[in-house]
């Protein structure tokens, strides 16, 4: 095992966890704008307009986070598998013996394959990270739209 590889595998999980935080932010903002009816005057202060705006904001954030979560899951799984397989393949090739050239200079010794480029799996990780960032942007766009939509308000009785 390589400790750096474990941390790399957690990136997709952490990015998926951020999506839940986006939903929590929108839920707190919407909950703060819901008003109780004024029982003394018999007036409902929370209009249908506000209700539909809040449902629209919640669905916008929720569905965009759902799409981002699906893409992060697919990219994360494929990227982690590919990075791990690439590292494992490089490790196996590094310690595979190569017969000598047979010209007698090295005495017919068998040595490790020095043609293997170690750290080749980092190129795959960088590509995976870029795709994860763009997937997270889908949810961020949904969060921004949800914040804008949730701010529109109509007060009953005005």
Backbone as CSV, one residue per row, in Angstrom:
resi,resn,N_x,N_y,N_z,CA_x,CA_y,CA_z,C_x,C_y,C_z
1,UNK,0.798,-1.189,0.000,0.000,0.000,0.000,0.840,1.252,0.000
2,UNK,0.256,2.247,-0.554,0.892,3.551,-0.622,-0.069,4.571,-0.014
3,UNK,0.318,5.277,1.065,-0.612,6.190,1.735,-1.125,7.313,0.836
4,UNK,-0.296,7.791,-0.082,-0.746,8.854,-0.986,-1.871,8.395,-1.887
5,UNK,-1.852,7.120,-2.254,-2.909,6.583,-3.103,-4.249,6.536,-2.395
6,UNK,-4.229,6.305,-1.086,-5.474,6.268,-0.320,-6.115,7.648,-0.296
7,UNK,-5.315,8.675,-0.092,-5.838,10.042,-0.059,-6.410,10.416,-1.427
8,UNK,-5.749,10.020,-2.491,-6.252,10.306,-3.831,-7.613,9.659,-4.051
9,UNK,-7.828,8.490,-3.472,-9.092,7.796,-3.649,-10.227,8.461,-2.883
10,UNK,-9.915,9.296,-1.907,-10.948,9.964,-1.117,-11.457,11.251,-1.761
11,UNK,-10.801,11.744,-2.791,-11.171,13.031,-3.388,-12.609,13.005,-3.906
12,UNK,-12.991,11.960,-4.618,-14.347,11.882,-5.164,-15.385,11.815,-4.049
13,UNK,-15.077,11.110,-2.966,-16.016,10.990,-1.846,-16.221,12.341,-1.172
14,UNK,-15.143,13.075,-0.995,-15.240,14.397,-0.370,-16.034,15.349,-1.255
15,UNK,-15.785,15.298,-2.555,-16.517,16.182,-3.474,-18.002,15.840,-3.493
16,UNK,-18.346,14.570,-3.361,-19.754,14.185,-3.294,-20.382,14.671,-1.995
17,UNK,-19.621,14.706,-0.916,-20.131,15.205,0.349,-20.444,16.692,0.316
18,UNK,-19.731,17.430,-0.506,-19.981,18.870,-0.641,-21.371,19.113,-1.223
19,UNK,-21.855,18.202,-2.037,-23.184,18.356,-2.645,-24.264,18.411,-1.572
20,UNK,-24.127,17.622,-0.531,-25.082,17.661,0.570,-25.067,18.997,1.290
21,UNK,-23.900,19.603,1.371,-23.787,20.920,2.010,-24.528,21.968,1.193
22,UNK,-24.480,21.863,-0.143,-25.234,22.790,-0.996,-26.721,22.709,-0.676
23,UNK,-27.234,21.503,-0.562,-28.649,21.325,-0.230,-28.982,21.889,1.138
24,UNK,-28.090,21.704,2.092,-28.310,22.233,3.438,-28.373,23.757,3.430
25,UNK,-27.503,24.393,2.661,-27.506,25.860,2.552,-28.844,26.350,2.020
26,UNK,-29.317,25.738,0.932,-30.593,26.158,0.334,-31.743,25.902,1.306
27,UNK,-31.725,24.774,2.002,-32.796,24.460,2.953,-32.853,25.475,4.089
28,UNK,-31.709,25.882,4.594,-31.687,26.868,5.683,-32.208,28.213,5.201
29,UNK,-31.819,28.612,4.001,-32.298,29.897,3.459,-33.804,29.864,3.241
30,UNK,-34.308,28.773,2.674,-35.753,28.668,2.429,-36.508,28.631,3.755
31,UNK,-36.029,27.856,4.715,-36.716,27.748,6.014,-36.774,29.099,6.723
32,UNK,-35.767,29.908,6.530,-35.764,31.231,7.152,-36.751,32.200,6.526
33,UNK,-37.191,31.928,5.311,-38.115,32.829,4.628,-39.572,32.385,4.721
34,UNK,-39.831,31.222,5.265,-41.214,30.766,5.452,-41.795,31.504,6.651
35,UNK,-42.974,32.098,6.471,-43.595,32.897,7.536,-44.900,32.254,7.990
36,UNK,-45.227,32.480,9.254,-46.485,31.969,9.816,-47.621,32.919,9.482
37,UNK,-48.840,32.386,9.431,-49.984,33.281,9.202,-50.194,34.223,10.391
38,UNK,-50.740,35.385,10.110,-51.073,36.348,11.155,-52.479,36.019,11.640
39,UNK,-52.572,35.305,12.768,-53.873,34.841,13.257,-54.759,35.976,13.753
40,UNK,-54.177,37.046,14.245,-54.978,38.163,14.769,-55.753,38.833,13.648
41,UNK,-55.113,39.025,12.495,-55.777,39.687,11.373,-56.401,38.675,10.420
42,UNK,-56.073,37.395,10.586,-56.618,36.371,9.700,-56.020,36.419,8.306
43,UNK,-54.765,36.861,8.216,-54.111,37.014,6.914,-52.981,35.992,6.794
44,UNK,-52.938,35.315,5.653,-51.823,34.420,5.361,-50.702,35.262,4.766
45,UNK,-49.539,35.260,5.406,-48.438,36.105,4.938,-47.500,35.372,3.989
46,UNK,-47.661,34.053,3.877,-46.807,33.253,2.980,-47.606,32.971,1.715
47,UNK,-47.218,33.628,0.625,-48.006,33.546,-0.605,-47.691,32.284,-1.404
48,UNK,-48.574,31.986,-2.348,-48.316,30.886,-3.274,-47.074,31.169,-4.107
49,UNK,-46.886,32.422,-4.426,-45.692,32.809,-5.190,-44.420,32.389,-4.456
50,UNK,-44.378,32.680,-3.157,-43.206,32.296,-2.358,-43.064,30.776,-2.309
51,UNK,-44.178,30.088,-2.139,-44.142,28.631,-2.061,-43.589,28.006,-3.341
52,UNK,-44.066,28.488,-4.484,-43.575,27.942,-5.758,-42.124,28.331,-6.006
53,UNK,-41.748,29.534,-5.604,-40.343,29.943,-5.750,-39.442,29.065,-4.893
54,UNK,-39.894,28.758,-3.686,-39.088,27.915,-2.802,-39.029,26.475,-3.294
55,UNK,-40.133,25.978,-3.824,-40.106,24.612,-4.402,-39.183,24.593,-5.612
56,UNK,-39.250,25.626,-6.437,-38.367,25.701,-7.602,-36.903,25.759,-7.203
57,UNK,-36.609,26.534,-6.157,-35.226,26.644,-5.689,-34.736,25.301,-5.147
58,UNK,-35.563,24.631,-4.368,-35.167,23.339,-3.811,-34.965,22.286,-4.894
59,UNK,-35.870,22.258,-5.865,-35.728,21.292,-6.961,-34.525,21.608,-7.835
60,UNK,-34.272,22.882,-8.075,-33.109,23.261,-8.884,-31.824,22.779,-8.235
61,UNK,-31.684,23.066,-6.944,-30.479,22.636,-6.236,-30.427,21.110,-6.139
62,UNK,-31.543,20.482,-5.801,-31.572,19.043,-5.613,-31.282,18.263,-6.880
63,UNK,-31.918,18.646,-7.988,-31.722,17.906,-9.233,-30.344,18.148,-9.837
64,UNK,-29.825,19.369,-9.688,-28.469,19.607,-10.200,-27.440,18.855,-9.353
65,UNK,-27.679,18.751,-8.043,-26.781,17.957,-7.192,-26.908,16.472,-7.500
66,UNK,-28.102,16.030,-7.875,-28.286,14.630,-8.259,-27.484,14.305,-9.520
67,UNK,-27.567,15.199,-10.512,-26.805,14.992,-11.749,-25.300,15.037,-11.477
68,UNK,-24.881,16.004,-10.671,-23.452,16.106,-10.340,-22.995,14.891,-9.543
69,UNK,-23.820,14.421,-8.632,-23.462,13.247,-7.844,-23.312,12.001,-8.696
70,UNK,-24.188,11.854,-9.687,-24.085,10.701,-10.583,-22.791,10.759,-11.392
71,UNK,-22.455,11.933,-11.914,-21.225,12.043,-12.703,-19.993,11.888,-11.822
72,UNK,-20.025,12.448,-10.620,-18.887,12.297,-9.701,-18.711,10.831,-9.333
73,UNK,-19.806,10.121,-9.121,-19.719,8.703,-8.798,-19.105,7.883,-9.919
74,UNK,-19.556,8.148,-11.142,-19.018,7.391,-12.284,-17.553,7.724,-12.543
75,UNK,-17.238,9.008,-12.516,-15.854,9.426,-12.757,-14.957,8.932,-11.628
76,UNK,-15.426,9.050,-10.394,-14.633,8.625,-9.251,-14.336,7.137,-9.289
77,UNK,-15.357,6.325,-9.579,-15.138,4.871,-9.609,-14.164,4.489,-10.721
78,UNK,-14.414,5.005,-11.914,-13.549,4.666,-13.045,-12.133,5.191,-12.834
79,UNK,-12.020,6.398,-12.325,-10.702,6.982,-12.103,-9.906,6.258,-11.045
80,UNK,-10.548,5.883,-9.954,-9.845,5.166,-8.885,-9.401,3.794,-9.372
81,UNK,-10.283,3.104,-10.103,-9.904,1.789,-10.634,-8.743,1.903,-11.611
82,UNK,-8.829,2.871,-12.520,-7.772,3.024,-13.525,-6.450,3.433,-12.887
83,UNK,-6.504,4.363,-11.933,-5.282,4.799,-11.260,-4.653,3.642,-10.491
84,UNK,-5.483,2.862,-9.794,-4.971,1.727,-9.039,-4.396,0.648,-9.937
85,UNK,-5.092,0.367,-11.033,-4.584,-0.647,-11.958,-3.284,-0.197,-12.615
86,UNK,-3.205,1.080,-12.932,-1.989,1.604,-13.559,-0.821,1.517,-12.582
87,UNK,-1.062,1.888,-11.329,0.002,1.813,-10.317,0.415,0.369,-10.091
88,UNK,-0.565,-0.534,-10.044,-0.261,-1.948,-9.837,0.524,-2.504,-11.018
89,UNK,0.131,-2.121,-12.238,0.851,-2.572,-13.421,2.266,-2.051,-13.459
90,UNK,2.470,-0.802,-13.098,3.820,-0.230,-13.051,4.661,-0.934,-11.992
91,UNK,4.042,-1.221,-10.857,4.768,-1.898,-9.779,5.187,-3.301,-10.225
92,UNK,4.282,-4.005,-10.908,4.602,-5.361,-11.366,5.702,-5.329,-12.427
93,UNK,5.627,-4.363,-13.332,6.652,-4.275,-14.380,7.999,-3.859,-13.818
94,UNK,7.982,-3.070,-12.752,9.226,-2.594,-12.167,10.061,-3.758,-11.647
95,UNK,9.386,-4.771,-11.103,10.107,-5.877,-10.491,10.128,-7.136,-11.361
96,UNK,9.692,-7.006,-12.599,9.791,-8.134,-13.524,11.206,-8.179,-14.074
97,UNK,11.773,-9.343,-14.161,13.157,-9.491,-14.617,13.237,-9.426,-16.127
98,UNK,14.309,-8.821,-16.599,14.593,-8.751,-18.025,15.904,-9.485,-18.261
99,UNK,15.913,-10.408,-19.198,17.180,-11.100,-19.484,18.220,-10.118,-20.006
100,UNK,19.448,-10.442,-19.761,20.533,-9.560,-20.205,20.664,-9.619,-21.719
101,UNK,21.485,-8.732,-22.228,21.664,-8.641,-23.677,22.416,-9.843,-24.230
102,UNK,23.122,-10.564,-23.389,23.818,-11.769,-23.824,25.151,-11.491,-24.491
103,UNK,25.646,-10.265,-24.408,26.933,-9.954,-25.038,28.111,-10.268,-24.115
104,UNK,27.799,-10.710,-22.885,28.865,-11.140,-21.992,29.390,-10.043,-21.087
105,UNK,29.043,-8.791,-21.330,29.587,-7.700,-20.512,29.042,-7.730,-19.093
106,UNK,27.738,-8.049,-18.944,27.155,-8.044,-17.614,27.117,-9.434,-16.998
107,UNK,27.753,-10.382,-17.625,27.835,-11.729,-17.071,26.519,-12.480,-17.125
108,UNK,25.571,-12.066,-17.982,24.291,-12.759,-18.102,23.358,-12.490,-16.944
109,UNK,23.567,-11.368,-16.234,22.737,-11.055,-15.072,21.331,-10.655,-15.509
110,UNK,20.389,-10.878,-14.625,18.996,-10.495,-14.853,18.685,-9.355,-13.900
111,UNK,18.138,-8.260,-14.420,17.885,-7.102,-13.576,16.478,-6.578,-13.743
112,UNK,16.116,-5.569,-12.942,14.767,-4.997,-13.029,14.588,-4.198,-14.310
113,UNK,13.317,-4.048,-14.682,12.976,-3.286,-15.881,13.092,-1.806,-15.547
114,UNK,14.116,-1.160,-16.066,14.324,0.266,-15.770,13.590,1.171,-16.745
115,UNK,12.865,0.585,-17.693,12.142,1.404,-18.669,10.783,1.854,-18.148
116,UNK,10.381,1.366,-16.981,9.076,1.714,-16.431,9.127,3.142,-15.881
117,UNK,8.122,3.926,-16.232,8.035,5.293,-15.735,7.178,5.279,-14.482
118,UNK,7.800,5.428,-13.339,7.043,5.452,-12.090,6.340,6.805,-11.972
119,UNK,5.159,6.788,-11.377,4.376,8.014,-11.257,3.512,8.267,-12.465
120,UNK,3.444,7.297,-13.368,2.622,7.437,-14.570,1.147,7.543,-14.211
121,UNK,0.760,6.933,-13.071,-0.644,6.969,-12.659,-1.073,8.372,-12.237
122,UNK,-0.119,9.267,-11.949,-0.467,10.642,-11.578,-1.110,11.383,-12.742
123,UNK,-0.739,11.038,-13.959,-1.361,11.665,-15.128,-2.842,11.321,-15.178
124,UNK,-3.188,10.075,-14.862,-4.588,9.676,-14.818,-5.327,10.407,-13.711
125,UNK,-4.664,10.588,-12.573,-5.309,11.263,-11.448,-5.617,12.717,-11.778
126,UNK,-4.716,13.393,-12.449,-4.937,14.798,-12.813,-6.135,14.909,-13.754
127,UNK,-6.221,14.012,-14.720,-7.368,14.015,-15.632,-8.663,13.753,-14.892
128,UNK,-8.647,12.804,-13.949,-9.832,12.505,-13.154,-10.232,13.717,-12.323
129,UNK,-9.243,14.398,-11.743,-9.527,15.552,-10.900,-10.167,16.683,-11.701
130,UNK,-9.709,16.904,-12.904,-10.298,17.947,-13.749,-11.748,17.611,-14.072
131,UNK,-12.006,16.349,-14.402,-13.395,15.951,-14.691,-14.268,16.074,-13.450
132,UNK,-13.735,15.765,-12.277,-14.501,15.906,-11.036,-14.828,17.364,-10.746
133,UNK,-13.895,18.241,-11.024,-14.125,19.676,-10.780,-15.239,20.203,-11.681
134,UNK,-15.219,19.806,-12.948,-16.284,20.248,-13.852,-17.626,19.631,-13.480
135,UNK,-17.625,18.430,-12.942,-18.873,17.815,-12.476,-19.410,18.566,-11.264
136,UNK,-18.534,18.967,-10.384,-18.947,19.736,-9.210,-19.522,21.087,-9.626
137,UNK,-19.034,21.624,-10.740,-19.544,22.905,-11.235,-21.023,22.809,-11.595
138,UNK,-21.487,21.639,-12.043,-22.917,21.466,-12.327,-23.752,21.783,-11.090
139,UNK,-23.342,21.250,-9.959,-24.066,21.491,-8.713,-23.922,22.936,-8.263
140,UNK,-22.765,23.513,-8.491,-22.554,24.910,-8.094,-23.466,25.848,-8.884
141,UNK,-23.650,25.563,-10.170,-24.582,26.360,-10.978,-26.000,26.218,-10.429
142,UNK,-26.378,25.011,-10.058,-27.699,24.797,-9.475,-27.868,25.542,-8.164
143,UNK,-26.824,25.575,-7.358,-26.875,26.308,-6.091,-27.065,27.803,-6.338
144,UNK,-26.339,28.344,-7.293,-26.437,29.780,-7.591,-27.842,30.132,-8.071
145,UNK,-28.387,29.323,-8.984,-29.746,29.579,-9.480,-30.758,29.445,-8.344
146,UNK,-30.586,28.438,-7.480,-31.502,28.258,-6.355,-31.461,29.453,-5.407
147,UNK,-30.278,30.002,-5.173,-30.181,31.180,-4.300,-30.875,32.388,-4.922
148,UNK,-30.732,32.553,-6.213,-31.385,33.678,-6.897,-32.898,33.514,-6.868
149,UNK,-33.382,32.315,-7.183,-34.828,32.074,-7.225,-35.441,32.197,-5.838
150,UNK,-34.754,31.726,-4.821,-35.321,31.762,-3.466,-35.404,33.181,-2.905
151,UNK,-34.708,34.125,-3.504,-34.730,35.501,-2.999,-35.940,36.279,-3.501
152,UNK,-36.592,35.796,-4.549,-37.778,36.512,-5.038,-38.926,36.269,-4.051
153,UNK,-39.658,37.332,-3.743,-40.635,37.245,-2.674,-41.824,38.125,-2.979
154,UNK,-43.024,37.648,-2.579,-44.237,38.440,-2.627,-44.942,38.289,-1.296
155,UNK,-45.197,39.387,-0.622,-45.823,39.352,0.688,-47.334,39.544,0.539
156,UNK,-48.102,38.630,1.128,-49.566,38.743,1.081,-50.034,39.911,1.943
157,UNK,-51.115,40.522,1.524,-51.705,41.584,2.320,-51.069,42.944,2.093
158,UNK,-50.208,43.067,1.083,-49.590,44.382,0.843,-50.334,45.125,-0.226
